[in-house]
Amino acid sequence: MTLDSITHTARRDHRCAFCGLTVQAGQQYVRAPVPGGGRLEKRAFHSKCYQGLARNIKNGGSA
């Protein structure tokens, strides 16, 4: 799964599951399960937040 395949343009405001700030309508965002979280539901993330979170998981950190 590449970042391009899970990146969307927001049609409405979303709350980033990582930083808690708003992903505003019209912004690019990632819709994906929490990396390493084991949850099936998908969450909205700023692209940079998701990249940092995924990198942390890959390096042995936690979600």
Secondary structure by P-SEA (a helix, b strand, c coil): ccccccbbbbcbbbbcccccccccccbbbbbcccccccccbbbbbcaaaaaaaaaaaaacccc
